[in-house]
Amino acid sequence: MTSVCVFFLGPAGGRAQGMISLTMSAVLPSLRPPPCPSQVNCKEASNSHLCLLYMSSILTSIGSGSIKPCVVTFAADQYDMRRSAVASRSWNFFNWYYFCMGMATLTALTVVVYIQDNVGWGWGFGIPAIGMALSIVVFIFGSSLYNKLKPEGSPLVRLAQVVVAAARKRKEVMPLDPGMLYHNRELDAAISVDGRLLHSNQFKWFDRAAIVTDEDAEDLKSPNLWRIATVHRIEELKCIVRILPIWSAGILLVTASSHLHSFVIQQARSMDRHLSPSFEIPPASLSIFSILTMLTGLVLYERLFVPFARRFTGNPSGITCLQRMGVGLFISIIATIVSALVEVKRKQVAALHNLLDSPGAVIPISVFWLLPQYILHGIAEVFMSVGQMEFLYDQSPETMRSTAAALNSLEVSMGNYIGTLVVSLVHKYTGRKNNWLPDRNLNRGKLDCYYWLITGMQVINLVYYVVCAWFYTYKPLEEVKDEDVPAEDEIQHKQLDYAEGKGEVELRRNVIV
């Protein structure tokens, strides 16, 4: 229980501390600058005010970045995630996990934002802080009910040991029979609870780490893991090497959707946002439509698409994770094309009413022209984001699933940074006079050209993804069939059925079409 509480309280506690600090800065007048309704000659924030704000943001960011990868893998550990068990269920864990995360985001963008604008920032920050604190209390009191796997050391150290051992034996002669490589079931038992990884023919250079030399043969029961590694540990490293190209293809999906929080908002400000004579849609609230589409799409995917696709593919999930991700990337391309066409339409209407040189004027075109791209990005997320999360969980080594889940957050960061880089390069190379993305008058820019540039990048990225997916080989897993009776506070060891000397082996080669 101690290790689990530390795992949760570390990142969750940091996030809660950050939220509490933000709440205090909003409630206590001494921790923030005085109000300035006139917006003239306002008093700037002091260094102490800024320090508190930055520390709160840093704590919240560190806590969020640490807890998110752990939550999805820890939640999945509460279920039997073996392929045979997953195939027998009528629901997909990752679909519903993403649905819950979407509901939380929708609540934050509607209820919490409403409270911040109409009640006050103190309650706007205070309610999430209270919710975070309550979640920690609930977790602690319920921790005895959870399935918990005992930590077995750093998987990154094991990967480093494989690389070092392979480098040390780079001049050794590889045996023709892979069965001559080093295996040790007892040594790997704690890190192969869901099944042992079998030898694969990819990245054979790493197999040198499992060559048994005369020096190694002296003590194979307690080997020096910096000199020799088991096949299972070598295959752990191969799994990571395999999934990285597939994972990297998702970075540009984030880049493609990053404009929804910047340029599309600028477009919305120049368009007719009236729902009624007295109510206008806030430009930043348009992202709600993407989230609503994603939530609706997850339900429809689970209840309609999967049963329909299963009739043709025979796959319990309807389509494979790689196929699902590919569909998401394709839909994202369509969304960016729609963005370019809508911008062309917006500028045509502005020119028709002589408003190209009036950046503050409202162009008589409905803001709902922007909805198709939000809807398409929401659909793309149903396919790509959820499919990638499931893929990373399934194909990563079982001791590195939280690390693989962290790649999702890293992907979001890198995608946004690349989006910023592309914008900076566009500013630099299109010049001041013919800038595609002018700061003051978007009507005189060429935002549609920027969208076509992103579309071209996405097409190249889709080709890259298809090539990687076509040659991808699923991890060779000797899947367990029966479970041992678990011992209290110990890792649950599982037994293999060796009727013919072999366990249930699943060697799969991807088919993307």
DOPATOR-748392 format. One record per residue (C-alpha): z, x, y. Coordinates in steps of 0.1 Angstrom, whole numbers. Example, Ala and Ser with C-alpha at 12.3 -4.5 7.8 and 13.67 -1.06 7.14 Angstrom:
// DOPATOR-748392
     c3     c1     c2
     78    123    -45
     71    137    -11
//
This chain:
// DOPATOR-748392
     c3     c1     c2
      0      0      0
      8     29     24
    -27     43     23
    -42      9     29
    -19      2     59
    -28     36     74
    -65     29     68
    -62     -4     87
    -35      3    113
    -52     35    125
    -84     20    138
    -71    -15    143
    -40     -2    161
    -62     19    184
    -84    -11    192
    -53    -33    198
    -39     -7    221
    -71     -6    240
    -72    -44    244
    -35    -44    255
    -42    -18    281
    -72    -37    294
    -51    -69    296
    -24    -51    315
    -49    -37    340
    -61    -72    346
    -26    -88    349
     -6    -62    368
    -17    -58    404
     -5    -22    404
    -29    -12    377
    -61    -23    395
    -76    -23    430
    -67    -54    452
    -91    -83    452
   -119    -82    477
   -136   -116    481
   -156   -106    511
   -172    -76    493
   -169    -57    526
   -148    -25    531
   -132    -30    496
   -106     -5    485
   -119     17    457
   -101     22    424
    -77     52    424
    -78     79    398
    -49     64    379
    -68     30    378
    -99     47    365
    -79     68    340
    -64     36    325
    -97     19    324
   -114     48    307
    -86     53    282
    -86     16    273
   -124     17    268
   -122     49    247
    -94     35    225
   -113      2    220
   -145     21    211
   -128     44    187
   -110     15    170
   -142     -6    168
   -163     23    154
   -136     31    128
   -128     -3    116
   -162    -19    113
   -175      3     84
   -142     -2     66
   -141    -40     70
   -173    -47     52
   -167    -23     23
   -130    -33     19
   -140    -70     19
   -167    -63     -7
   -141    -45    -29
   -123    -79    -33
   -152    -92    -54
   -170    -80    -85
   -200    -63    -69
   -216    -51   -102
   -253    -62   -104
   -247    -85   -133
   -219   -103   -114
   -239   -105    -82
   -268   -119   -100
   -247   -147   -115
   -234   -159    -81
   -251   -185    -61
   -242   -169    -28
   -247   -135    -12
   -216   -117      2
   -235    -98     29
   -251   -130     42
   -218   -147     47
   -201   -116     60
   -228   -112     87
   -225   -150     94
   -188   -146    101
   -195   -116    124
   -222   -137    142
   -197   -165    147
   -172   -141    162
   -199   -127    186
   -209   -163    196
   -173   -171    203
   -170   -140    225
   -201   -149    245
   -192   -185    250
   -154   -193    248
   -141   -159    260
   -166   -155    288
   -158   -190    300
   -121   -182    301
   -128   -150    320
   -149   -168    346
   -129   -199    350
    -93   -191    340
    -89   -154    347
    -95   -119    333
    -59   -117    322
    -64   -145    297
    -99   -133    290
    -86   -100    277
    -53   -113    266
    -66   -138    240
    -87   -112    221
    -57    -88    223
    -34   -114    208
    -59   -122    181
    -62    -85    172
    -24    -82    170
    -21   -112    148
    -48    -99    125
    -27    -67    120
      4    -88    111
    -16   -110     87
    -31    -79     71
      2    -62     65
     19    -92     50
    -11    -99     28
    -19    -64     17
     -1    -68    -16
    -27    -94    -26
    -58    -71    -20
    -76    -51    -46
    -72    -15    -35
    -88     17    -47
    -68     48    -47
    -82     75    -24
    -96    105    -44
   -102    131    -17
   -130    135      8
   -165    128     -5
   -179    151     22
   -161    180      6
   -177    171    -27
   -211    171    -12
   -204    205      4
   -192    218    -30
   -225    208    -46
   -246    225    -19
   -225    257    -22
   -226    257    -60
   -264    252    -60
   -268    280    -35
   -247    304    -55
   -268    297    -86
   -302    297    -69
   -314    326    -91
   -302    310   -124
   -328    296   -148
   -328    259   -152
   -324    246   -187
   -354    225   -200
   -330    198   -213
   -311    181   -186
   -284    173   -212
   -274    209   -210
   -262    204   -175
   -224    201   -168
   -208    167   -175
   -171    159   -173
   -162    122   -177
   -125    129   -173
   -130    148   -140
   -153    121   -126
   -134     90   -139
   -116     83   -106
   -149     85    -86
   -170     65   -110
   -151     33   -114
   -182     11   -111
   -203     34   -134
   -214     70   -138
   -245     82   -121
   -271     96   -145
   -294    126   -140
   -326    120   -120
   -357    142   -116
   -357    142    -78
   -344    171    -57
   -341    193    -87
   -329    222    -66
   -294    206    -65
   -293    205   -103
   -286    242   -102
   -250    234    -93
   -245    220   -128
   -258    250   -147
   -231    263   -170
   -229    301   -169
   -208    323   -191
   -181    325   -164
   -180    287   -160
   -178    282   -198
   -144    300   -198
   -126    270   -182
   -147    238   -181
   -117    215   -182
   -104    228   -148
   -135    242   -132
   -139    258    -98
   -158    230    -80
   -172    255    -55
   -190    272    -84
   -200    243   -107
   -205    206   -101
   -210    177   -125
   -242    157   -127
   -224    127   -112
   -214    147    -81
   -249    161    -77
   -264    126    -80
   -239    115    -52
   -256    139    -29
   -291    128    -40
   -282     92    -33
   -274    102      3
   -306    122      7
   -326     92     -7
   -312     66     16
   -315     85     49
   -353     80     54
   -349     43     47
   -319     40     71
   -337     59     98
   -365     33     99
   -340      8    113
   -333     28    144
   -365     16    162
   -355    -20    154
   -325    -15    177
   -348      2    203
   -372    -27    202
   -344    -53    208
   -326    -32    234
   -347    -47    262
   -332    -81    255
   -301    -69    274
   -320    -54    304
   -356    -62    312
   -355    -97    298
   -325   -105    320
   -345    -93    350
   -374   -115    340
   -350   -145    335
   -336   -140    371
   -371   -145    385
   -378   -177    365
   -368   -213    367
   -335   -215    348
   -326   -251    356
   -315   -274    327
   -307   -301    353
   -308   -303    391
   -273   -289    393
   -270   -265    363
   -288   -232    357
   -286   -210    326
   -270   -177    334
   -296   -149    326
   -272   -130    303
   -265   -161    283
   -299   -162    268
   -288   -139    240
   -269   -168    226
   -302   -182    214
   -308   -151    193
   -273   -154    177
   -278   -191    170
   -311   -183    154
   -295   -156    133
   -266   -180    122
   -290   -208    113
   -314   -183     96
   -287   -169     74
   -279   -204     61
   -316   -213     55
   -322   -179     39
   -293   -185     15
   -300   -221      7
   -338   -225      9
   -356   -192      9
   -338   -174    -19
   -342   -203    -45
   -378   -207    -34
   -386   -170    -37
   -367   -167    -70
   -392   -190    -87
   -420   -165    -81
   -402   -131    -83
   -375   -138   -109
   -352   -118    -87
   -317   -134    -84
   -317   -124    -47
   -352   -138    -41
   -366   -105    -29
   -353    -70    -30
   -334    -54     -2
   -364    -31      6
   -388    -61      8
   -363    -80     30
   -360    -50     54
   -398    -47     55
   -402    -84     65
   -376    -79     92
   -395    -49    107
   -427    -69    107
   -411    -99    125
   -397    -75    150
   -432    -63    158
   -443    -99    163
   -414   -104    187
   -423    -75    209
   -460    -87    210
   -447   -121    221
   -426   -103    248
   -457    -86    262
   -477   -119    262
   -449   -138    280
   -447   -111    307
   -485   -113    312
   -481   -151    316
   -451   -147    340
   -471   -123    363
   -501   -146    362
   -480   -175    375
   -465   -153    401
   -499   -142    413
   -511   -178    413
   -483   -187    438
   -486   -155    458
   -451   -143    447
   -460   -108    435
   -445    -92    466
   -414   -115    466
   -390   -100    441
   -362   -124    451
   -383   -156    448
   -381   -180    418
   -414   -181    400
   -423   -217    389
   -423   -210    352
   -396   -221    328
   -371   -195    315
   -376   -211    281
   -408   -191    278
   -385   -163    269
   -369   -181    239
   -396   -173    213
   -388   -136    215
   -351   -142    212
   -357   -165    182
   -379   -139    165
   -354   -111    171
   -328   -134    155
   -350   -139    125
   -357   -102    122
   -320    -96    122
   -315   -120     93
   -340    -99     72
   -335    -64     84
   -299    -60     94
   -284    -79     65
   -308    -64     40
   -300    -29     52
   -263    -35     50
   -266    -46     14
   -290    -18      6
   -266      9     20
   -237     -6      1
   -256     -9    -32
   -274     25    -31
   -247     48    -17
   -222     65    -40
   -192     42    -46
   -168     66    -29
   -191     68      3
   -197     31      9
   -177     30     41
   -196     62     53
   -229     45     45
   -217     14     64
   -209     36     93
   -246     45     94
   -252      9    108
   -231     16    138
   -247     50    142
   -281     34    140
   -272     10    169
   -261     39    190
   -292     60    183
   -315     30    188
   -300     23    222
   -302     60    232
   -338     62    221
   -345     30    242
   -329     47    272
   -350     79    265
   -382     59    264
   -374     42    297
   -366     75    313
   -399     90    300
   -418     60    313
   -402     64    347
   -411    101    347
   -447     99    336
   -459     67    353
   -449     80    387
   -434     62    417
   -465     43    429
   -476     30    396
   -443     28    378
   -443      5    348
   -407     -3    354
   -399     -4    391
   -363     -9    402
   -368    -35    429
   -399    -55    422
   -407    -62    385
   -437    -83    396
   -455    -52    407
   -446    -33    375
   -463    -31    341
   -435    -43    319
   -461    -57    295
   -475    -21    290
   -440    -10    281
   -438    -37    255
   -472    -26    241
   -458      9    239
   -428     -2    219
   -451    -23    197
   -472      8    189
   -440     28    181
   -429     -1    158
   -462     -2    140
   -460     35    132
   -424     30    122
   -434      2     98
   -460     24     82
   -434     52     78
   -410     27     63
   -436     13     38
   -443     49     26
   -406     57     22
   -399     24      4
   -429     28    -19
   -416     62    -31
   -380     53    -31
   -362     55    -65
   -331     35    -70
   -300     54    -81
   -297     58   -119
   -265     40   -127
   -248     38   -161
   -232      4   -153
   -199     -5   -168
   -196    -36   -190
   -159    -41   -197
   -128    -34   -176
    -96    -18   -187
    -64    -37   -179
    -54    -23   -145
    -22     -3   -142
      0    -11   -112
     -7     10    -81
    -33     30   -100
    -70     30    -99
    -86      5   -123
   -105     25   -149
   -133      8   -168
   -146     14   -203
   -182     18   -213
   -196      2   -244
   -212     30   -265
   -225     11   -294
   -254     36   -297
   -239     65   -278
   -251     52   -244
   -238     29   -218
   -257      1   -201
   -283     22   -182
   -303      8   -153
   -331     31   -141
   -352     14   -115
   -383     24    -95
   -389      4    -63
   -418    -20    -60
   -423    -32    -24
   -452    -55    -29
//
